[in-house]
Amino acid sequence: MSKINRIIAIVFACCVLFFVTLAAVYLLSLTGAISNLFPTSEPLASFQQFHVISHDLDENDDLNAECELQLGGGVRLADWNDIVAFYEGGGSLDEFIAAVKMSIRDDMRPYFEQIMQTNKEKVTSKSDITSTSETYDDEYRISFNGNLRYANTDRHYFVGRHDHIKPPGFLAHDDLNRNQLSLGSWRGRGGYAICYGEFNENTIGIPLASFQKFHLIAHDLDENGDLNEFCKTELGDDFRIADWNDILAFYSEGGSLDKFIAGLKMAERDERVEMFFPTDFTLQMTTANITEMPKEVPDAIADEYRISKEGEPRYQTGRHYFVGRHEHIVPPGFLSHDHINNYQLTLGSWRGKGGYALAYGNLIGMSTSTILLIFYGIVLCVTLTIIHILNPRWLFREKTSELT
């Protein structure tokens, strides 16, 4: 057999084995075996075996599968019974609430204030309120007895923090410690959920959202934390915190802020929404520059993302820079350091620990399966090449003439 034919045979064998590996990896990915080793994300907060994730699922989607996809095999959606077992086993709900960063239910606040004003000697007092300075949301989706939804309705189960005050009209399916935590149900897409199980920290650093070189990550740093190093830890050594000048350059080169906002799932600033839809009719505002309603971002994550300005992460002392979406309306009192497109995006600064930040850099858009396929393909080709060098006749042996 000629050398050229042998080379062709080697290449053909590599291709066959590569596509066999491709099919095998695809089948493994369907069974979840790949995600067992390579989860696609990491929890926003964790406490023992409870892990908080963000998601964009509605009531009909499988949050158990989402937990396994994000955090790996062996992790599922947390059940109310898991929290009950934790509490009945002597676990502290105060520690649980603080660790998973659960805020007080909004529907509880007005009743609490009313109680405090009318009866200062009420058993429920301000001391009962657990201080949780860094929070994500006031309800986290879970299951109840393995069910994702209440009865035959489209209301998903969630655990909420009432701190001993359950407002009238709230349907509590169960509660712990006199409604310190309540099991409720309601409708809605997206938000947060609690997963349960052993989390494998072998993650590959996938951002919550990406648009070109901008990538959204969650963090738990205060103003003195190094977000540049955090970006490197999360996404790789070639990443840093995004700078306001990066956004300016993107826009000046013809980039669309609408696409930027949608791609990075940026919500409108809360104070801007209040001005556009004021609950206080004494609020006066000018709407001469409003020509259309702002474009909705249904899966928005947050209304401010931390960045730097000319490499500086803070304004003076104690106030971190952030980019916010004002949609051409800046409320009185908001200190705007700069803006783009008549305040569609603004550069602000404020205090606070944790939240979201924009990283900047080139993200290799390959899935875990693709990375594994490339790796296996290289290994197979190298292995076959070595075998061929050691034994050139391993694939096709030349016929020997028989003695007559």
Helices and strands as residue ranges (DSSP letters): H 3-31, H 33-37, E 45-47, E 50-55, H 63-71, E 76-77, H 80-88, H 93-100, G 106-108, H 109-118, G 126-128, E 139-141, E 156-161, E 174-176, E 181-186, E 191-196, E 209-211, E 214-219, H 227-235, E 240-241, H 244-252, H 257-263, H 270-276, E 304-306, E 314-315, E 319-325, E 338-340, E 345-350, E 355-360, H 368-390
